[in-house]
Every structure is written in structure tokens, then in C-alpha cells.
Amino acid sequence: MQKLWLRSWLPDVIVSYLDNSTRPEFPLLYKAAKDGMFADVSEYMKNSEVYSKYYEDDYLPDDTKNNIVFRDDLDGVYLWQMSIDEIDRSLEYNADEEYVGGMYIQKAIADDLGIDTTAINTQEDFYDLLVKIKEGGYTDDNGNAVYPLGPKYWGGSVDALKYIATGYDWGVSDDYNLDENGDVKHIAETDHVYDEINFVRKLLDEDLMNPEFFTMDSTRAEEVSKNHNSAIIADVHNYEEIIYSNDDWIPLGPLNDIADDNKEVVHGKSGRGCMAISADAENPMAQSMKTMTTTMPLFSAFICITMPAGLGIYWIATSVVTIIQQLIVNAYMDKVNIDDMIAKNLEKVNKKRAKQGLPPAKVTQNATASLKAIKAEEEKEKAAEEVKKEKIAKQIEESSKYYNTNAKPGSLASKAAMVQKYNEAHDKRK
């Protein structure tokens, strides 16, 4: 019953984040696919210029192919990535040492400072690097002073804190972790959250971080990155053009979390965005009505059983009376002459209008005239269509007879002459 109710409210199309099968959305979408709530789109994909490529060997990332789109435990394609990078940018770096998403630093600045970017792993290392960048007096493409730390490539957000303040990231699951006594606590119940806040304040106070780090819109954030106004981009992916199109940027870190783990790795091409189509998308309204027809009687029976008996009796009695009433009305209307009904109503209206000193209404005459006009127009169109058909048939017969009589079979020239002769003869008859 719950499944039927959910299907009645399922939208025609579902679009969701699903970069990989480890996303939290995937288990729910996967269950819906297994339960038959999504349509199989495999035939549409095969006939698509874009999505037919998904069937080519080595086109899809392994995770996308085996765990999302073409699963062995599904009899079709119910979830598919809407965008797959043509080039596998993630393989340009060693996934065991570096990562796809996170901080990137200008290579020229890193080379000038003579630092090993992969050795920046602690909050202290990171802070010292920002200080060195500021003291270096570097400028961007427009001659403006460079901010040691800029916002993420897509605009200001607190999301980037997971890269720049990882050392204070205490949680293992939505900021929850176990304390030294084995008790579950949220980061807000610990000193880690205050350490993170104080670290960010320190960077802002010492002008080591762009003051618009958390508020900059995406257009401007992209601009300051491309103009090299940020020595370090807080978060960008290596499949973005700014990274793979040149050698200006190299990965930085990553920083260790409190467990001294710094692996932030994504293997293979990125599959960004996922789409699914409801199994009932062809006629969602009809399916909704069908579902209501199925579920409402069951729901009504449940209410009658669980609620006081008087309510059930009232409900059933009301339904029975309504059914009988509708049957009586239908039987009466079958016997009623609509024209007579209109005439009687018009007579009543005109009596009232006469008392008010108004001229009689002519709705019936107009309506009748309109109906007659419509009927006449339909008959006229039908007759015209018949005349047209007869004319065409006659022309075909005449042309066939003409060609059989006068045309000389054989050459292309004779066939052209046939057409010319018929046209000449036809023009003369006009």
C-alpha cells in the first residue's frame, strides 16, 4: 500500500547528484529501481547519438558502468549519468598520492618557494606556506596583490573548509565521532569546532585569506582563479579546464585529518548528475487515478475497522446514498429533452427580464443557430472532401488513359513528353 501511494506521487523525471555509487542518494534510487518505480531506458539510450556511447568499451568509468548504469542485478537501465567527461582527467595524477578534488596552488609560486606541495600535510605546514606566499609579494595577471588563499573555484562556501581545515575535522560521519570514553558526540560538543573557527579567524585577520572567501559568487570566483589572483584555490577538480588545459596549477597537500589520513581520492572519469524516469511517466494522471482507485477502498476499509463503528456506518451510508442519487439523476437526464429544458429555462429568464423592463433574451436562438451552423459547416466540409476525392480520381483516370493512348514507352524523353502533354491538355480545359 505504501509503495502504491509513493508511486502516485512520483514525478515524471528525477534528477539527482550521483557522481559515484558511494553518494548517499544512491541506496534510495537503487531501491526504487529494483522495486520497478523507474522505467527501463536502455532502448532509448541505444538509439541516442550521445548515450549510445555508454555501450562502448572503456567509455564509462568502472564505478559508473558496473554499479550504477549497467548493473548485473537489474534487467535494464534505470539510472544513468547525464554527463561523462570525454577525457579521463583523473588519470593524469597518481591516485595513491594525490586526489582529484581539493586545493591547487600556482606552480610558478610553488617553484619559486622551492616547496614540495605533497609535503604540506598539517595545519601548521599550511599556515607557514600562506605566510611565505604573502611575504613573497606575488601579483596576479592584472598587477594586483595575490591573496595567498582564495575561495573554491565555484564560489564562496563553507564546503572548502574540509580541505583547508581538515586537521580540525573531528567527525567520521556527519561530524559525529567517538570520544576517548567511547561516547558518541557531535563536533559542536568538542573543542575541535572552536579550533577550526579560530584558525579561520587567524587567516582573515592576517590577510592570508580572501575576505570574500565565504561569500564570493561563482562568476567572480572563477574570474579571480583564472586571473591568478589566488595563490591557492581552496577547492577545484582536475577535470576542470583551468587545471587540465595548462601546467599553471598543481595539487597541494592534502592535509591530514585528526586520524592522520589524507586520502581524498576519486578514481576514473567523473559521472556528474543522474537521471531516472518514472515507470508511469507516459500518463501520470491516469496512473494517479488508478492508484487512488486501488488504495482508497483499502484505506476506507482500514478506517472503518480502526475507528468507532458509528463513523464507518455513516461513511458507508453516505456512499450508498450518493450512488443511488447519481443513478436517479442519470436515469432522469436520459429521458430529458435538452431543447425543451433550455426553452423552459429561457421562458423563466424572460419573465424576470420583463419585470425588470429588459428585452427578452435570445440565448436559445443563438445557441441553436450556432449548433446548426456548426453542423452545416461540418456537412459542407464533408461534401467538399468528397468532391475533391472524385476530382482527383477523375484526373488520375484521365491521365492514365491519356498516357496509354499517346505516350511512346521507352526513353526518358518520352516520359517527360507525357508529363508535358498532360499539362498542356489540362491547362486547355481550365
Sequence and secondary structure as in RCSB ss.txt:
>XXXX:A:sequence
MQKLWLRSWLPDVIVSYLDNSTRPEFPLLYKAAKDGMFADVSEYMKNSEVYSKYYEDDYLPDDTKNNIVFRDDLD
GVYLWQMSIDEIDRSLEYNADEEYVGGMYIQKAIADDLGIDTTAINTQEDFYDLLVKIKEGGYTDDNGNAVYPLG
PKYWGGSVDALKYIATGYDWGVSDDYNLDENGDVKHIAETDHVYDEINFVRKLLDEDLMNPEFFTMDSTRAEEVS
KNHNSAIIADVHNYEEIIYSNDDWIPLGPLNDIADDNKEVVHGKSGRGCMAISADAENPMAQSMKTMTTTMPLFS
AFICITMPAGLGIYWIATSVVTIIQQLIVNAYMDKVNIDDMIAKNLEKVNKKRAKQGLPPAKVTQNATASLKAIK
AEEEKEKAAEEVKKEKIAKQIEESSKYYNTNAKPGSLASKAAMVQKYNEAHDKRK
>XXXX:A:secstr
 HHHHHHHH  SEEEE  SSTTSTTHHHHHHHHHTT B   HHHHHT TTGGGGGSTTTS HHIIIIIIS TTSS
S   EEEEE SS GGGGS TTT  SEEEEEEHHHHHHHT  GGG  SHHHHHHHHHHHHHHT B TTS B EEEE
  TT   GGGHHHHSGGG   SBTTEEE TTS EEEGGGSSHHHHHHHHHHHHHHTT B TTTTT  HHHHHHHH
HTT EEEEEEEETTSHHHHTSSSEEE      TTS       SS EEEEEEEBTTTTSHHHHHHHHHHHHHHHHH
HHHHHHS HHHHHHHHHHHHHHHHHHHHHHHHHHH  HHHHHHHHHHHHHHHHHHTT     HHHHHHHHHHHHH
HHHHHHHHHHHHHHHHHHHHHHHHHHHHHHH   SSHHHHHHHHHHHHHHHHHH 
